[in-house]
Amino acid sequence: MNVPSLVVKTLVFGLPYLSLLYVGAGALLWFRAPPAKRWFSLLLFAMAAYALGYFLELGAADLGTLVRVRDFELLGALLLPPLGLLFVADLTGRPANRPTTVVWLGLSACLWALLVTNDLHHSFYVSVDLSGGEFTVPRTVRGPFYYVYLAYVVYFLVWSSFRLRVAWRSNKKQRTRTSLKFVLITMQLPWVAVVLIALGADRLVDPAPATSLIVTALFLVNELRNGVFDLHLGRWKRLFDGHGEPAFLLDAERDLECANPRAQALFDSLPGGVADVLQALERDPHLAPLTVDGRPRWYSVTVAPYESPRFHTHYLMTDVTAHQMSTEQIRAVLKEKELVLREVHHRIKNNMSTVIALLTLQAGTVTDSEARRSLEDAADRMRGMALLYEKLYQAKNLGEVSTLDYFPPLVREILWNFPNRDLIEPHLEIDDFALNESTVQPIGIILNELLTNAMKYAFDGPGHLTVGLSRAQKTIRLVVADDGKGVPKGTDLENSGGFGFSLVTTLTQQLSGTVKLEDAPGTRIVVEFPG
């Protein structure tokens, strides 16, 4: 097996398929990539013509066929420099203007016109001979205009290399820098063919087609690897360019990749552009307060990964200024009401303190001991009511109050009002469950009356006081027990004649419950009601 011959045959007969690949890739870019990237599509079409023409040239049977095929082949070759220049100009962010584009393309058109009329003046090729073998290899004597074309190629390589190097050094985006560097290095490969042709070392094999095919293939690989043209961006723009709200894409370095017209208009109206939006999102990832044209605006932001060959993040902004302003107005009203409630609470506390002070002063001026005791009891009850009000006001949720949060502090503060508090050891057996405000208030008053009565009359010295509150089988049970002197046997709480016990009985009846005095050392009073 002749391995070199097999390799040559494989490469040669692969040229038509490579040409089809370039045509397909060029068409895909033409219809799906942004318009600014279409010069590369045309470059692929020119390369496809060059590759197909070179394949046909190698199979030419006679000189006339070879000349006609070569005209087609070199049409693609002559278009490579101007299309490459326009491609590099777009790639580096400085597209060529119309006069420059006309000059570059016009020079190639003039050279091709000289090529197809070569039989009249022989200024492009002086002579062409054919050599036999497996493939037709033309031996040509080049004319002066061929070297004009070669100088055009040199201009293309020098200008493109300079422009790519400047863009690579000045660009700050890592992905773009990698892409530019790759293209810059690839652009140096054609110099091999230029040097070989200039030195006349291309008599056996023409290096230009192979070099051009390799360079174009590497450009296409760069498109797929680094996303110079990013087909997915074209898809994204088709989806969101007509969207009524701002939308934009960020790359992996959080640099702006592209934005729809609404987003671009928003960025143009902000001093820092997209940086202002990203800074606002650092404070709140879902709400961006911005100052647009001197006015406050609020945008709800949806952030999601965008499916693409590389990592991108999609941002969709929705103007919620009207909703946010309504929310701010509601907050202002609630804050105002909160201030009013604080003022009302403060006045109620002051009024209660005034009543307590008046009762205490009045008790000090009364000579009748029974009247003085009644006034002092009334003042104590007002203190208890004030304490109950204070605790209820401090509750986090007025609709439902936790027994474990409300009653233990209440018991401790009630006991603190008595001079013998240090002699009495309290035991609290309070379960944790929720009660509504209408139930908490009477229970608190009942508890205040029972604790006050125990602290006043149950102990002559040290003692123990137990407070229990539990719920079982839809029944709430309140127990206040002490180990003090106790009450006389046969005492009827409902008919005791005391105001405190009468108040306890009345409040228990309001709760649809019962109150009883159980037999135990000391005094044990149990209040039960449904709940």
URRAVEN-V309214 format. One record per residue. N is the residue number from 0. PHI is phi in radians with two decimals (* if undefined). Layout:
n:phi
N:PHI
N:PHI
This chain:
n:phi
0:*
1:-1.54
2:-1.09
3:-1.02
4:-1.13
5:-1.13
6:-1.11
7:-1.10
8:-1.09
9:-1.07
10:-1.14
11:-1.16
12:-1.31
13:-1.49
14:-1.08
15:-1.08
16:-1.20
17:-1.14
18:-1.11
19:-1.11
20:-1.07
21:-1.14
22:-1.11
23:-1.12
24:-1.14
25:-1.12
26:-1.14
27:-1.07
28:-1.16
29:-1.09
30:-1.58
31:-2.03
32:-1.50
33:-1.03
34:-0.97
35:-1.13
36:-1.70
37:-1.32
38:-1.11
39:-1.21
40:-1.04
41:-1.12
42:-1.09
43:-1.15
44:-1.08
45:-1.07
46:-1.18
47:-1.11
48:-1.13
49:-1.09
50:-1.15
51:-1.17
52:-1.09
53:-1.15
54:-1.10
55:-1.15
56:-1.11
57:-1.19
58:-1.87
59:-1.15
60:-1.56
61:-2.56
62:-1.17
63:-1.11
64:-1.11
65:-1.06
66:-1.14
67:-1.13
68:-1.15
69:-1.16
70:-1.02
71:-1.19
72:-1.08
73:-1.34
74:-1.06
75:-1.12
76:-1.13
77:-1.23
78:-1.46
79:-1.10
80:-1.07
81:-1.16
82:-1.18
83:-1.14
84:-1.08
85:-1.18
86:-1.10
87:-1.15
88:-1.06
89:-1.16
90:-1.09
91:-1.54
92:1.46
93:-2.30
94:-1.03
95:-1.25
96:-1.36
97:-1.12
98:-1.04
99:-1.12
100:-1.07
101:-1.12
102:-1.13
103:-1.10
104:-1.23
105:-1.13
106:-1.11
107:-1.14
108:-1.09
109:-1.12
110:-1.13
111:-1.21
112:-1.09
113:-1.14
114:-1.16
115:-1.26
116:-1.83
117:-1.04
118:-1.11
119:-1.48
120:-2.25
121:0.93
122:-1.65
123:-1.70
124:-2.24
125:-1.33
126:-2.71
127:-2.41
128:-2.08
129:-1.88
130:-2.05
131:-1.41
132:2.23
133:-1.08
134:-2.23
135:-1.36
136:-2.02
137:-1.36
138:-1.91
139:-2.08
140:-1.90
141:-1.43
142:-1.71
143:-1.11
144:-1.28
145:-1.11
146:-1.32
147:-1.13
148:-1.07
149:-1.11
150:-1.13
151:-1.08
152:-1.10
153:-1.08
154:-1.03
155:-1.02
156:-1.18
157:-1.17
158:-1.08
159:-1.14
160:-1.10
161:-1.09
162:-1.11
163:-1.15
164:-1.14
165:-1.08
166:-1.14
167:-1.13
168:-1.28
169:-1.65
170:-1.36
171:-1.79
172:-1.42
173:-1.07
174:-1.12
175:-1.19
176:-1.07
177:-1.09
178:-1.11
179:-1.10
180:-1.13
181:-1.08
182:-1.14
183:-1.08
184:-1.17
185:-1.08
186:-1.16
187:-1.50
188:-1.12
189:-1.05
190:-1.07
191:-1.06
192:-1.13
193:-1.07
194:-1.16
195:-1.10
196:-1.17
197:-1.11
198:-1.54
199:1.30
200:-1.60
201:-1.94
202:-1.23
203:-1.55
204:-2.31
205:-1.40
206:-1.38
207:-1.11
208:-1.06
209:-1.09
210:-1.11
211:-1.12
212:-1.09
213:-1.13
214:-1.10
215:-1.12
216:-1.10
217:-1.18
218:-1.05
219:-1.17
220:-1.09
221:-1.09
222:-1.06
223:-1.30
224:-1.47
225:-1.83
226:1.16
227:-1.05
228:-1.90
229:0.84
230:-1.04
231:-1.15
232:-1.21
233:-1.09
234:-1.11
235:-1.10
236:-1.15
237:-1.13
238:-1.32
239:-2.01
240:-1.08
241:-1.63
242:-1.25
243:-1.36
244:-2.10
245:-1.10
246:-2.52
247:-2.69
248:-2.08
249:-2.00
250:-1.54
251:-1.13
252:-1.56
253:1.06
254:-1.69
255:-1.19
256:-1.56
257:-2.83
258:-2.55
259:-1.39
260:-0.99
261:-1.15
262:-1.18
263:-1.11
264:-1.13
265:-1.13
266:-1.08
267:-1.16
268:-1.56
269:-1.80
270:-1.03
271:-1.74
272:1.12
273:-1.13
274:-1.08
275:-1.11
276:-1.15
277:-1.14
278:-1.15
279:-1.15
280:-1.27
281:-1.16
282:-1.38
283:-2.52
284:-1.19
285:-2.11
286:-2.41
287:-1.99
288:-1.42
289:-2.27
290:-1.90
291:-1.88
292:0.94
293:1.42
294:-2.02
295:-1.29
296:-2.33
297:-2.10
298:-2.22
299:-1.43
300:-2.05
301:-1.81
302:-2.03
303:-2.67
304:-1.18
305:-1.91
306:-1.21
307:-2.77
308:-1.04
309:-2.18
310:-1.26
311:-2.31
312:-2.07
313:-1.73
314:-2.12
315:-2.12
316:-1.86
317:-2.12
318:-1.26
319:-2.07
320:-1.07
321:-1.06
322:-1.13
323:-1.17
324:-1.15
325:-1.11
326:-1.09
327:-1.12
328:-1.14
329:-1.10
330:-1.09
331:-1.12
332:-1.12
333:-1.11
334:-1.14
335:-1.11
336:-1.13
337:-1.11
338:-1.12
339:-1.12
340:-1.10
341:-1.10
342:-1.13
343:-1.08
344:-1.03
345:-1.09
346:-1.21
347:-1.09
348:-1.07
349:-1.10
350:-1.13
351:-1.10
352:-1.09
353:-1.13
354:-1.08
355:-1.06
356:-1.12
357:-1.12
358:-1.10
359:-1.16
360:-1.12
361:-1.13
362:-1.11
363:-1.28
364:-1.73
365:-1.53
366:-1.57
367:-1.29
368:-1.13
369:-1.19
370:-1.16
371:-1.09
372:-1.11
373:-1.14
374:-1.17
375:-1.16
376:-1.12
377:-1.10
378:-1.13
379:-1.11
380:-1.17
381:-1.13
382:-1.08
383:-1.09
384:-1.11
385:-1.10
386:-1.15
387:-1.05
388:-1.09
389:-1.09
390:-1.16
391:-1.17
392:-1.16
393:-1.38
394:-1.11
395:-1.19
396:-2.23
397:-1.26
398:-1.20
399:-2.37
400:-2.08
401:-1.32
402:-1.08
403:-1.29
404:-1.46
405:-1.68
406:-1.40
407:-0.99
408:-1.10
409:-1.11
410:-1.07
411:-1.10
412:-1.31
413:-1.11
414:-1.13
415:-1.13
416:-1.37
417:-1.90
418:-1.20
419:-1.63
420:-1.08
421:-1.25
422:-1.58
423:-1.88
424:-1.80
425:-1.47
426:-2.19
427:-1.88
428:-2.18
429:-1.94
430:-1.38
431:-1.74
432:-2.69
433:-1.72
434:-2.26
435:-1.43
436:-1.08
437:-1.17
438:-1.63
439:-1.11
440:-1.08
441:-1.13
442:-1.10
443:-1.09
444:-1.17
445:-1.03
446:-1.09
447:-1.08
448:-1.13
449:-1.18
450:-1.18
451:-1.08
452:-1.10
453:-1.15
454:-1.15
455:-1.41
456:-2.10
457:-1.47
458:-2.07
459:-1.84
460:-2.78
461:-1.11
462:-2.96
463:-2.16
464:-2.33
465:-2.01
466:-2.18
467:-2.20
468:-2.51
469:-2.55
470:-2.30
471:-2.65
472:0.90
473:1.04
474:-2.28
475:-1.70
476:-2.19
477:-1.95
478:-2.18
479:-2.18
480:-2.32
481:-2.41
482:-1.89
483:-1.52
484:-1.23
485:1.43
486:-1.98
487:-1.04
488:-1.11
489:1.47
490:-1.20
491:-1.81
492:-1.07
493:-1.21
494:-2.04
495:-1.27
496:1.52
497:-1.42
498:-1.16
499:-1.09
500:-1.17
501:-1.09
502:-1.14
503:-1.07
504:-1.13
505:-1.12
506:-1.17
507:-1.14
508:-1.13
509:-1.09
510:-1.51
511:1.06
512:-2.10
513:-2.28
514:-2.26
515:-2.52
516:-1.82
517:-1.64
518:-1.29
519:-2.96
520:-1.02
521:1.42
522:-2.21
523:-2.38
524:-1.97
525:-2.09
526:-2.02
527:-2.22
528:-2.74
529:-1.20
530:-3.14
